[in-house]
Amino acid sequence: MPWSTAFDDPVRVSNKHKLLTLQDAADYIMQLPHDAQHEAHWQTAIETLINAAETGGGWVMFARIAMLRALNADGSRG
């Protein structure tokens, strides 16, 4: 599947910002500080995003869930 594949439901980062696609989520992670990117919850999100891009299917849902969990772990949601 292409990185432009959309999540079934957007991932809300804040009241004004949401991630619509696998690429949006990957870009968001790449903008995090280097140390944060290496935290376990972000590593899980990265792995599931890659699996979703390579395989599709249920991995897109798992990637969305991993992003939500990582955002909640960081307290980044506003």
PDB file of N, CA, C and O in Angstrom:
ATOM      1  N   MET A   1       0.848  -1.181   0.000  1.00  0.00           N
ATOM      2  CA  MET A   1       0.000   0.000   0.000  1.00  0.00           C
ATOM      3  C   MET A   1       0.884   1.232   0.000  1.00  0.00           C
ATOM      4  O   MET A   1       1.980   1.214   0.561  1.00  0.00           O
ATOM      5  N   PRO A   2       0.426   2.275  -0.610  1.00  0.00           N
ATOM      6  CA  PRO A   2       1.228   3.502  -0.615  1.00  0.00           C
ATOM      7  C   PRO A   2       1.172   4.222   0.744  1.00  0.00           C
ATOM      8  O   PRO A   2       0.240   4.041   1.527  1.00  0.00           O
ATOM      9  N   TRP A   3       2.181   5.025   0.988  1.00  0.00           N
ATOM     10  CA  TRP A   3       2.219   5.817   2.217  1.00  0.00           C
ATOM     11  C   TRP A   3       1.071   6.817   2.265  1.00  0.00           C
ATOM     12  O   TRP A   3       0.760   7.348   3.331  1.00  0.00           O
ATOM     13  N   SER A   4       0.440   7.078   1.127  1.00  0.00           N
ATOM     14  CA  SER A   4      -0.698   8.009   1.084  1.00  0.00           C
ATOM     15  C   SER A   4      -1.995   7.353   1.545  1.00  0.00           C
ATOM     16  O   SER A   4      -3.047   7.992   1.529  1.00  0.00           O
ATOM     17  N   THR A   5      -1.933   6.086   1.956  1.00  0.00           N
ATOM     18  CA  THR A   5      -3.127   5.385   2.449  1.00  0.00           C
ATOM     19  C   THR A   5      -3.675   6.112   3.667  1.00  0.00           C
ATOM     20  O   THR A   5      -2.936   6.440   4.596  1.00  0.00           O
ATOM     21  N   ALA A   6      -4.967   6.355   3.652  1.00  0.00           N
ATOM     22  CA  ALA A   6      -5.620   7.075   4.751  1.00  0.00           C
ATOM     23  C   ALA A   6      -6.035   6.116   5.861  1.00  0.00           C
ATOM     24  O   ALA A   6      -6.389   4.963   5.613  1.00  0.00           O
ATOM     25  N   PHE A   7      -5.984   6.619   7.084  1.00  0.00           N
ATOM     26  CA  PHE A   7      -6.561   5.896   8.221  1.00  0.00           C
ATOM     27  C   PHE A   7      -8.078   5.914   8.065  1.00  0.00           C
ATOM     28  O   PHE A   7      -8.626   6.828   7.448  1.00  0.00           O
ATOM     29  N   ASP A   8      -8.765   4.906   8.622  1.00  0.00           N
ATOM     30  CA  ASP A   8     -10.232   4.906   8.585  1.00  0.00           C
ATOM     31  C   ASP A   8     -10.785   6.130   9.301  1.00  0.00           C
ATOM     32  O   ASP A   8     -11.756   6.735   8.849  1.00  0.00           O
ATOM     33  N   ASP A   9     -10.167   6.491  10.415  1.00  0.00           N
ATOM     34  CA  ASP A   9     -10.506   7.696  11.160  1.00  0.00           C
ATOM     35  C   ASP A   9      -9.206   8.447  11.398  1.00  0.00           C
ATOM     36  O   ASP A   9      -8.190   7.831  11.722  1.00  0.00           O
ATOM     37  N   PRO A  10      -9.220   9.767  11.242  1.00  0.00           N
ATOM     38  CA  PRO A  10      -7.992  10.531  11.460  1.00  0.00           C
ATOM     39  C   PRO A  10      -7.477  10.366  12.897  1.00  0.00           C
ATOM     40  O   PRO A  10      -8.244  10.080  13.817  1.00  0.00           O
ATOM     41  N   VAL A  11      -6.185  10.550  13.064  1.00  0.00           N
ATOM     42  CA  VAL A  11      -5.556  10.530  14.389  1.00  0.00           C
ATOM     43  C   VAL A  11      -5.441  11.984  14.824  1.00  0.00           C
ATOM     44  O   VAL A  11      -4.715  12.767  14.211  1.00  0.00           O
ATOM     45  N   ARG A  12      -6.153  12.338  15.874  1.00  0.00           N
ATOM     46  CA  ARG A  12      -6.113  13.721  16.354  1.00  0.00           C
ATOM     47  C   ARG A  12      -4.876  13.935  17.223  1.00  0.00           C
ATOM     48  O   ARG A  12      -4.645  13.221  18.198  1.00  0.00           O
ATOM     49  N   VAL A  13      -4.098  14.929  16.841  1.00  0.00           N
ATOM     50  CA  VAL A  13      -2.919  15.304  17.616  1.00  0.00           C
ATOM     51  C   VAL A  13      -3.299  16.426  18.575  1.00  0.00           C
ATOM     52  O   VAL A  13      -2.809  16.479  19.703  1.00  0.00           O
ATOM     53  N   SER A  14      -4.167  17.317  18.125  1.00  0.00           N
ATOM     54  CA  SER A  14      -4.676  18.417  18.937  1.00  0.00           C
ATOM     55  C   SER A  14      -6.048  18.777  18.388  1.00  0.00           C
ATOM     56  O   SER A  14      -6.543  18.142  17.457  1.00  0.00           O
ATOM     57  N   ASN A  15      -6.650  19.793  18.971  1.00  0.00           N
ATOM     58  CA  ASN A  15      -7.963  20.218  18.475  1.00  0.00           C
ATOM     59  C   ASN A  15      -7.895  20.714  17.031  1.00  0.00           C
ATOM     60  O   ASN A  15      -8.888  20.666  16.306  1.00  0.00           O
ATOM     61  N   LYS A  16      -6.724  21.190  16.620  1.00  0.00           N
ATOM     62  CA  LYS A  16      -6.595  21.774  15.287  1.00  0.00           C
ATOM     63  C   LYS A  16      -5.784  20.922  14.314  1.00  0.00           C
ATOM     64  O   LYS A  16      -5.762  21.212  13.118  1.00  0.00           O
ATOM     65  N   HIS A  17      -5.118  19.876  14.805  1.00  0.00           N
ATOM     66  CA  HIS A  17      -4.218  19.105  13.940  1.00  0.00           C
ATOM     67  C   HIS A  17      -4.573  17.630  13.990  1.00  0.00           C
ATOM     68  O   HIS A  17      -4.733  17.054  15.066  1.00  0.00           O
ATOM     69  N   LYS A  18      -4.696  17.020  12.807  1.00  0.00           N
ATOM     70  CA  LYS A  18      -4.946  15.591  12.750  1.00  0.00           C
ATOM     71  C   LYS A  18      -4.117  14.971  11.641  1.00  0.00           C
ATOM     72  O   LYS A  18      -3.768  15.621  10.655  1.00  0.00           O
ATOM     73  N   LEU A  19      -3.815  13.704  11.829  1.00  0.00           N
ATOM     74  CA  LEU A  19      -3.032  12.939  10.874  1.00  0.00           C
ATOM     75  C   LEU A  19      -3.996  12.094  10.048  1.00  0.00           C
ATOM     76  O   LEU A  19      -4.740  11.279  10.592  1.00  0.00           O
ATOM     77  N   LEU A  20      -3.977  12.292   8.749  1.00  0.00           N
ATOM     78  CA  LEU A  20      -4.948  11.625   7.880  1.00  0.00           C
ATOM     79  C   LEU A  20      -4.399  10.351   7.240  1.00  0.00           C
ATOM     80  O   LEU A  20      -5.156   9.418   6.973  1.00  0.00           O
ATOM     81  N   THR A  21      -3.085  10.304   6.991  1.00  0.00           N
ATOM     82  CA  THR A  21      -2.492   9.200   6.234  1.00  0.00           C
ATOM     83  C   THR A  21      -1.303   8.597   6.976  1.00  0.00           C
ATOM     84  O   THR A  21      -0.826   9.141   7.972  1.00  0.00           O
ATOM     85  N   LEU A  22      -0.842   7.464   6.466  1.00  0.00           N
ATOM     86  CA  LEU A  22       0.376   6.861   7.003  1.00  0.00           C
ATOM     87  C   LEU A  22       1.543   7.839   6.899  1.00  0.00           C
ATOM     88  O   LEU A  22       2.354   7.941   7.820  1.00  0.00           O
ATOM     89  N   GLN A  23       1.629   8.556   5.784  1.00  0.00           N
ATOM     90  CA  GLN A  23       2.712   9.529   5.590  1.00  0.00           C
ATOM     91  C   GLN A  23       2.631  10.663   6.603  1.00  0.00           C
ATOM     92  O   GLN A  23       3.655  11.095   7.133  1.00  0.00           O
ATOM     93  N   ASP A  24       1.413  11.153   6.879  1.00  0.00           N
ATOM     94  CA  ASP A  24       1.251  12.199   7.893  1.00  0.00           C
ATOM     95  C   ASP A  24       1.800  11.724   9.232  1.00  0.00           C
ATOM     96  O   ASP A  24       2.496  12.466   9.924  1.00  0.00           O
ATOM     97  N   ALA A  25       1.484  10.488   9.591  1.00  0.00           N
ATOM     98  CA  ALA A  25       1.940   9.933  10.863  1.00  0.00           C
ATOM     99  C   ALA A  25       3.459   9.784  10.882  1.00  0.00           C
ATOM    100  O   ALA A  25       4.104  10.114  11.877  1.00  0.00           O
ATOM    101  N   ALA A  26       4.031   9.290   9.788  1.00  0.00           N
ATOM    102  CA  ALA A  26       5.485   9.141   9.702  1.00  0.00           C
ATOM    103  C   ALA A  26       6.170  10.504   9.800  1.00  0.00           C
ATOM    104  O   ALA A  26       7.176  10.645  10.495  1.00  0.00           O
ATOM    105  N   ASP A  27       5.635  11.497   9.113  1.00  0.00           N
ATOM    106  CA  ASP A  27       6.202  12.845   9.159  1.00  0.00           C
ATOM    107  C   ASP A  27       6.138  13.411  10.576  1.00  0.00           C
ATOM    108  O   ASP A  27       7.077  14.059  11.036  1.00  0.00           O
ATOM    109  N   TYR A  28       5.030  13.163  11.257  1.00  0.00           N
ATOM    110  CA  TYR A  28       4.876  13.632  12.632  1.00  0.00           C
ATOM    111  C   TYR A  28       5.975  13.047  13.523  1.00  0.00           C
ATOM    112  O   TYR A  28       6.607  13.766  14.296  1.00  0.00           O
ATOM    113  N   ILE A  29       6.190  11.748  13.406  1.00  0.00           N
ATOM    114  CA  ILE A  29       7.210  11.087  14.228  1.00  0.00           C
ATOM    115  C   ILE A  29       8.596  11.636  13.892  1.00  0.00           C
ATOM    116  O   ILE A  29       9.410  11.852  14.790  1.00  0.00           O
ATOM    117  N   MET A  30       8.866  11.862  12.620  1.00  0.00           N
ATOM    118  CA  MET A  30      10.183  12.363  12.209  1.00  0.00           C
ATOM    119  C   MET A  30      10.449  13.774  12.726  1.00  0.00           C
ATOM    120  O   MET A  30      11.603  14.194  12.805  1.00  0.00           O
ATOM    121  N   GLN A  31       9.403  14.504  13.075  1.00  0.00           N
ATOM    122  CA  GLN A  31       9.573  15.857  13.610  1.00  0.00           C
ATOM    123  C   GLN A  31       9.773  15.863  15.130  1.00  0.00           C
ATOM    124  O   GLN A  31      10.078  16.903  15.714  1.00  0.00           O
ATOM    125  N   LEU A  32       9.603  14.711  15.759  1.00  0.00           N
ATOM    126  CA  LEU A  32       9.831  14.622  17.199  1.00  0.00           C
ATOM    127  C   LEU A  32      11.327  14.717  17.479  1.00  0.00           C
ATOM    128  O   LEU A  32      12.142  14.417  16.607  1.00  0.00           O
ATOM    129  N   PRO A  33      11.693  15.134  18.694  1.00  0.00           N
ATOM    130  CA  PRO A  33      13.117  15.116  19.056  1.00  0.00           C
ATOM    131  C   PRO A  33      13.678  13.699  18.902  1.00  0.00           C
ATOM    132  O   PRO A  33      12.973  12.711  19.108  1.00  0.00           O
ATOM    133  N   HIS A  34      14.951  13.624  18.540  1.00  0.00           N
ATOM    134  CA  HIS A  34      15.609  12.344  18.277  1.00  0.00           C
ATOM    135  C   HIS A  34      15.432  11.367  19.442  1.00  0.00           C
ATOM    136  O   HIS A  34      15.133  10.193  19.225  1.00  0.00           O
ATOM    137  N   ASP A  35      15.614  11.842  20.665  1.00  0.00           N
ATOM    138  CA  ASP A  35      15.467  10.958  21.833  1.00  0.00           C
ATOM    139  C   ASP A  35      14.056  10.389  21.935  1.00  0.00           C
ATOM    140  O   ASP A  35      13.877   9.215  22.258  1.00  0.00           O
ATOM    141  N   ALA A  36      13.063  11.216  21.661  1.00  0.00           N
ATOM    142  CA  ALA A  36      11.673  10.763  21.744  1.00  0.00           C
ATOM    143  C   ALA A  36      11.388   9.674  20.712  1.00  0.00           C
ATOM    144  O   ALA A  36      10.664   8.719  20.995  1.00  0.00           O
ATOM    145  N   GLN A  37      11.957   9.819  19.523  1.00  0.00           N
ATOM    146  CA  GLN A  37      11.722   8.836  18.463  1.00  0.00           C
ATOM    147  C   GLN A  37      12.184   7.441  18.874  1.00  0.00           C
ATOM    148  O   GLN A  37      11.687   6.443  18.352  1.00  0.00           O
ATOM    149  N   HIS A  38      13.118   7.369  19.796  1.00  0.00           N
ATOM    150  CA  HIS A  38      13.667   6.074  20.215  1.00  0.00           C
ATOM    151  C   HIS A  38      12.959   5.482  21.426  1.00  0.00           C
ATOM    152  O   HIS A  38      13.331   4.404  21.890  1.00  0.00           O
ATOM    153  N   GLU A  39      11.938   6.173  21.947  1.00  0.00           N
ATOM    154  CA  GLU A  39      11.157   5.606  23.045  1.00  0.00           C
ATOM    155  C   GLU A  39      10.323   4.451  22.501  1.00  0.00           C
ATOM    156  O   GLU A  39       9.914   4.451  21.341  1.00  0.00           O
ATOM    157  N   ALA A  40      10.084   3.472  23.363  1.00  0.00           N
ATOM    158  CA  ALA A  40       9.432   2.220  22.942  1.00  0.00           C
ATOM    159  C   ALA A  40       8.096   2.458  22.246  1.00  0.00           C
ATOM    160  O   ALA A  40       7.809   1.816  21.237  1.00  0.00           O
ATOM    161  N   HIS A  41       7.280   3.362  22.763  1.00  0.00           N
ATOM    162  CA  HIS A  41       5.958   3.562  22.156  1.00  0.00           C
ATOM    163  C   HIS A  41       6.057   4.165  20.756  1.00  0.00           C
ATOM    164  O   HIS A  41       5.231   3.860  19.895  1.00  0.00           O
ATOM    165  N   TRP A  42       7.056   5.017  20.518  1.00  0.00           N
ATOM    166  CA  TRP A  42       7.221   5.561  19.166  1.00  0.00           C
ATOM    167  C   TRP A  42       7.840   4.526  18.241  1.00  0.00           C
ATOM    168  O   TRP A  42       7.519   4.496  17.053  1.00  0.00           O
ATOM    169  N   GLN A  43       8.718   3.681  18.758  1.00  0.00           N
ATOM    170  CA  GLN A  43       9.289   2.610  17.944  1.00  0.00           C
ATOM    171  C   GLN A  43       8.202   1.638  17.489  1.00  0.00           C
ATOM    172  O   GLN A  43       8.218   1.164  16.353  1.00  0.00           O
ATOM    173  N   THR A  44       7.264   1.346  18.382  1.00  0.00           N
ATOM    174  CA  THR A  44       6.133   0.487  18.019  1.00  0.00           C
ATOM    175  C   THR A  44       5.300   1.141  16.921  1.00  0.00           C
ATOM    176  O   THR A  44       4.886   0.480  15.969  1.00  0.00           O
ATOM    177  N   ALA A  45       5.060   2.435  17.060  1.00  0.00           N
ATOM    178  CA  ALA A  45       4.291   3.153  16.039  1.00  0.00           C
ATOM    179  C   ALA A  45       5.014   3.106  14.693  1.00  0.00           C
ATOM    180  O   ALA A  45       4.386   2.885  13.658  1.00  0.00           O
ATOM    181  N   ILE A  46       6.327   3.313  14.708  1.00  0.00           N
ATOM    182  CA  ILE A  46       7.104   3.274  13.466  1.00  0.00           C
ATOM    183  C   ILE A  46       7.005   1.895  12.813  1.00  0.00           C
ATOM    184  O   ILE A  46       6.771   1.785  11.609  1.00  0.00           O
ATOM    185  N   GLU A  47       7.184   0.855  13.611  1.00  0.00           N
ATOM    186  CA  GLU A  47       7.118  -0.512  13.075  1.00  0.00           C
ATOM    187  C   GLU A  47       5.762  -0.815  12.450  1.00  0.00           C
ATOM    188  O   GLU A  47       5.687  -1.418  11.380  1.00  0.00           O
ATOM    189  N   THR A  48       4.694  -0.397  13.119  1.00  0.00           N
ATOM    190  CA  THR A  48       3.366  -0.689  12.572  1.00  0.00           C
ATOM    191  C   THR A  48       3.072   0.161  11.341  1.00  0.00           C
ATOM    192  O   THR A  48       2.373  -0.292  10.435  1.00  0.00           O
ATOM    193  N   LEU A  49       3.593   1.381  11.294  1.00  0.00           N
ATOM    194  CA  LEU A  49       3.427   2.197  10.084  1.00  0.00           C
ATOM    195  C   LEU A  49       4.123   1.539   8.894  1.00  0.00           C
ATOM    196  O   LEU A  49       3.576   1.492   7.792  1.00  0.00           O
ATOM    197  N   ILE A  50       5.327   1.034   9.125  1.00  0.00           N
ATOM    198  CA  ILE A  50       6.053   0.354   8.042  1.00  0.00           C
ATOM    199  C   ILE A  50       5.289  -0.892   7.596  1.00  0.00           C
ATOM    200  O   ILE A  50       5.128  -1.122   6.397  1.00  0.00           O
ATOM    201  N   ASN A  51       4.822  -1.689   8.544  1.00  0.00           N
ATOM    202  CA  ASN A  51       4.031  -2.879   8.188  1.00  0.00           C
ATOM    203  C   ASN A  51       2.774  -2.497   7.412  1.00  0.00           C
ATOM    204  O   ASN A  51       2.403  -3.178   6.457  1.00  0.00           O
ATOM    205  N   ALA A  52       2.118  -1.408   7.820  1.00  0.00           N
ATOM    206  CA  ALA A  52       0.911  -0.963   7.119  1.00  0.00           C
ATOM    207  C   ALA A  52       1.237  -0.561   5.689  1.00  0.00           C
ATOM    208  O   ALA A  52       0.499  -0.894   4.762  1.00  0.00           O
ATOM    209  N   ALA A  53       2.346   0.157   5.510  1.00  0.00           N
ATOM    210  CA  ALA A  53       2.729   0.596   4.160  1.00  0.00           C
ATOM    211  C   ALA A  53       3.127  -0.586   3.287  1.00  0.00           C
ATOM    212  O   ALA A  53       2.869  -0.586   2.083  1.00  0.00           O
ATOM    213  N   GLU A  54       3.750  -1.586   3.886  1.00  0.00           N
ATOM    214  CA  GLU A  54       4.208  -2.744   3.114  1.00  0.00           C
ATOM    215  C   GLU A  54       3.109  -3.770   2.865  1.00  0.00           C
ATOM    216  O   GLU A  54       3.083  -4.415   1.817  1.00  0.00           O
ATOM    217  N   THR A  55       2.204  -3.918   3.826  1.00  0.00           N
ATOM    218  CA  THR A  55       1.244  -5.019   3.788  1.00  0.00           C
ATOM    219  C   THR A  55      -0.207  -4.573   3.616  1.00  0.00           C
ATOM    220  O   THR A  55      -0.990  -5.236   2.935  1.00  0.00           O
ATOM    221  N   GLY A  56      -0.559  -3.453   4.233  1.00  0.00           N
ATOM    222  CA  GLY A  56      -1.944  -2.980   4.190  1.00  0.00           C
ATOM    223  C   GLY A  56      -2.832  -3.779   5.113  1.00  0.00           C
ATOM    224  O   GLY A  56      -2.392  -4.243   6.165  1.00  0.00           O
ATOM    225  N   GLY A  57      -4.067  -3.937   4.726  1.00  0.00           N
ATOM    226  CA  GLY A  57      -5.027  -4.713   5.515  1.00  0.00           C
ATOM    227  C   GLY A  57      -5.175  -4.182   6.928  1.00  0.00           C
ATOM    228  O   GLY A  57      -5.262  -2.976   7.156  1.00  0.00           O
ATOM    229  N   GLY A  58      -5.202  -5.118   7.874  1.00  0.00           N
ATOM    230  CA  GLY A  58      -5.386  -4.776   9.270  1.00  0.00           C
ATOM    231  C   GLY A  58      -4.253  -3.953   9.859  1.00  0.00           C
ATOM    232  O   GLY A  58      -4.425  -3.317  10.899  1.00  0.00           O
ATOM    233  N   TRP A  59      -3.086  -3.959   9.199  1.00  0.00           N
ATOM    234  CA  TRP A  59      -1.957  -3.185   9.710  1.00  0.00           C
ATOM    235  C   TRP A  59      -2.253  -1.691   9.742  1.00  0.00           C
ATOM    236  O   TRP A  59      -1.694  -0.979  10.576  1.00  0.00           O
ATOM    237  N   VAL A  60      -3.110  -1.201   8.867  1.00  0.00           N
ATOM    238  CA  VAL A  60      -3.452   0.224   8.878  1.00  0.00           C
ATOM    239  C   VAL A  60      -4.179   0.553  10.183  1.00  0.00           C
ATOM    240  O   VAL A  60      -3.917   1.589  10.795  1.00  0.00           O
ATOM    241  N   MET A  61      -5.075  -0.310  10.604  1.00  0.00           N
ATOM    242  CA  MET A  61      -5.776  -0.109  11.869  1.00  0.00           C
ATOM    243  C   MET A  61      -4.794  -0.202  13.041  1.00  0.00           C
ATOM    244  O   MET A  61      -4.851   0.606  13.968  1.00  0.00           O
ATOM    245  N   PHE A  62      -3.887  -1.197  12.992  1.00  0.00           N
ATOM    246  CA  PHE A  62      -2.899  -1.335  14.064  1.00  0.00           C
ATOM    247  C   PHE A  62      -1.993  -0.104  14.133  1.00  0.00           C
ATOM    248  O   PHE A  62      -1.617   0.327  15.223  1.00  0.00           O
ATOM    249  N   ALA A  63      -1.645   0.460  12.985  1.00  0.00           N
ATOM    250  CA  ALA A  63      -0.810   1.658  12.963  1.00  0.00           C
ATOM    251  C   ALA A  63      -1.538   2.837  13.601  1.00  0.00           C
ATOM    252  O   ALA A  63      -0.935   3.616  14.340  1.00  0.00           O
ATOM    253  N   ARG A  64      -2.815   2.967  13.320  1.00  0.00           N
ATOM    254  CA  ARG A  64      -3.612   4.045  13.931  1.00  0.00           C
ATOM    255  C   ARG A  64      -3.636   3.884  15.445  1.00  0.00           C
ATOM    256  O   ARG A  64      -3.448   4.850  16.184  1.00  0.00           O
ATOM    257  N   ILE A  65      -3.870   2.655  15.900  1.00  0.00           N
ATOM    258  CA  ILE A  65      -3.902   2.387  17.338  1.00  0.00           C
ATOM    259  C   ILE A  65      -2.546   2.684  17.973  1.00  0.00           C
ATOM    260  O   ILE A  65      -2.482   3.275  19.051  1.00  0.00           O
ATOM    261  N   ALA A  66      -1.474   2.282  17.317  1.00  0.00           N
ATOM    262  CA  ALA A  66      -0.129   2.532  17.849  1.00  0.00           C
ATOM    263  C   ALA A  66       0.148   4.031  17.940  1.00  0.00           C
ATOM    264  O   ALA A  66       0.778   4.484  18.895  1.00  0.00           O
ATOM    265  N   MET A  67      -0.311   4.794  16.969  1.00  0.00           N
ATOM    266  CA  MET A  67      -0.131   6.245  17.024  1.00  0.00           C
ATOM    267  C   MET A  67      -0.915   6.839  18.185  1.00  0.00           C
ATOM    268  O   MET A  67      -0.402   7.692  18.909  1.00  0.00           O
ATOM    269  N   LEU A  68      -2.137   6.399  18.366  1.00  0.00           N
ATOM    270  CA  LEU A  68      -2.943   6.913  19.480  1.00  0.00           C
ATOM    271  C   LEU A  68      -2.297   6.579  20.818  1.00  0.00           C
ATOM    272  O   LEU A  68      -2.252   7.420  21.716  1.00  0.00           O
ATOM    273  N   ARG A  69      -1.803   5.365  20.951  1.00  0.00           N
ATOM    274  CA  ARG A  69      -1.144   4.952  22.202  1.00  0.00           C
ATOM    275  C   ARG A  69       0.121   5.758  22.450  1.00  0.00           C
ATOM    276  O   ARG A  69       0.385   6.166  23.581  1.00  0.00           O
ATOM    277  N   ALA A  70       0.903   5.992  21.404  1.00  0.00           N
ATOM    278  CA  ALA A  70       2.136   6.754  21.562  1.00  0.00           C
ATOM    279  C   ALA A  70       1.829   8.201  21.947  1.00  0.00           C
ATOM    280  O   ALA A  70       2.496   8.771  22.810  1.00  0.00           O
ATOM    281  N   LEU A  71       0.840   8.782  21.321  1.00  0.00           N
ATOM    282  CA  LEU A  71       0.452  10.152  21.659  1.00  0.00           C
ATOM    283  C   LEU A  71      -0.034  10.234  23.106  1.00  0.00           C
ATOM    284  O   LEU A  71       0.300  11.175  23.825  1.00  0.00           O
ATOM    285  N   ASN A  72      -0.810   9.258  23.521  1.00  0.00           N
ATOM    286  CA  ASN A  72      -1.301   9.258  24.903  1.00  0.00           C
ATOM    287  C   ASN A  72      -0.175   9.006  25.898  1.00  0.00           C
ATOM    288  O   ASN A  72      -0.189   9.563  26.996  1.00  0.00           O
ATOM    289  N   ALA A  73       0.795   8.178  25.535  1.00  0.00           N
ATOM    290  CA  ALA A  73       1.928   7.910  26.416  1.00  0.00           C
ATOM    291  C   ALA A  73       2.746   9.165  26.651  1.00  0.00           C
ATOM    292  O   ALA A  73       3.274   9.369  27.745  1.00  0.00           O
ATOM    293  N   ASP A  74       2.857  10.011  25.631  1.00  0.00           N
ATOM    294  CA  ASP A  74       3.615  11.253  25.732  1.00  0.00           C
ATOM    295  C   ASP A  74       2.800  12.386  26.343  1.00  0.00           C
ATOM    296  O   ASP A  74       3.359  13.416  26.720  1.00  0.00           O
ATOM    297  N   GLY A  75       1.505  12.209  26.444  1.00  0.00           N
ATOM    298  CA  GLY A  75       0.667  13.323  26.889  1.00  0.00           C
ATOM    299  C   GLY A  75       0.630  14.423  25.847  1.00  0.00           C
ATOM    300  O   GLY A  75       0.414  15.590  26.176  1.00  0.00           O
ATOM    301  N   SER A  76       0.842  14.055  24.582  1.00  0.00           N
ATOM    302  CA  SER A  76       0.962  15.044  23.504  1.00  0.00           C
ATOM    303  C   SER A  76      -0.383  15.523  22.971  1.00  0.00           C
ATOM    304  O   SER A  76      -0.444  16.485  22.205  1.00  0.00           O
ATOM    305  N   ARG A  77      -1.430  14.869  23.363  1.00  0.00           N
ATOM    306  CA  ARG A  77      -2.732  15.237  22.815  1.00  0.00           C
ATOM    307  C   ARG A  77      -3.301  16.407  23.597  1.00  0.00           C
ATOM    308  O   ARG A  77      -3.186  16.482  24.820  1.00  0.00           O
ATOM    309  N   GLY A  78      -3.934  17.341  22.834  1.00  0.00           N
ATOM    310  CA  GLY A  78      -4.414  18.542  23.502  1.00  0.00           C
ATOM    311  C   GLY A  78      -5.802  18.871  23.258  1.00  0.00           C
ATOM    312  O   GLY A  78      -6.300  19.869  23.779  1.00  0.00           O
TER     313      GLY A  78
END
